[in-house]
Amino acid sequence: MYPKVFGFNAQGELQYRGRLDDVWLQNDPNRVPELVNTMQLIAVIGKGLNNNASMGCSIKWR
């Protein structure tokens, strides 16, 4: 299962909430590193463009 990851800009504002990449439990040579790509974009323009659903556990914290 994928963990949900979070990416913030230099001001500490949440800019990305989603998954690490677009492949689940496979070694795909065409894997898209969504977290890395988004963090590079945030470093350049200060914000992310999209969020992708993660496939994590359904445990909810209160």
Secondary structure, 3 states (H helix, E strand, C coil): CCCCEEEECCCCCEEEEECCCCCCCCCCCCCCCHHHHHHHHHHHHCCCCCCCCCCCCCCCCC
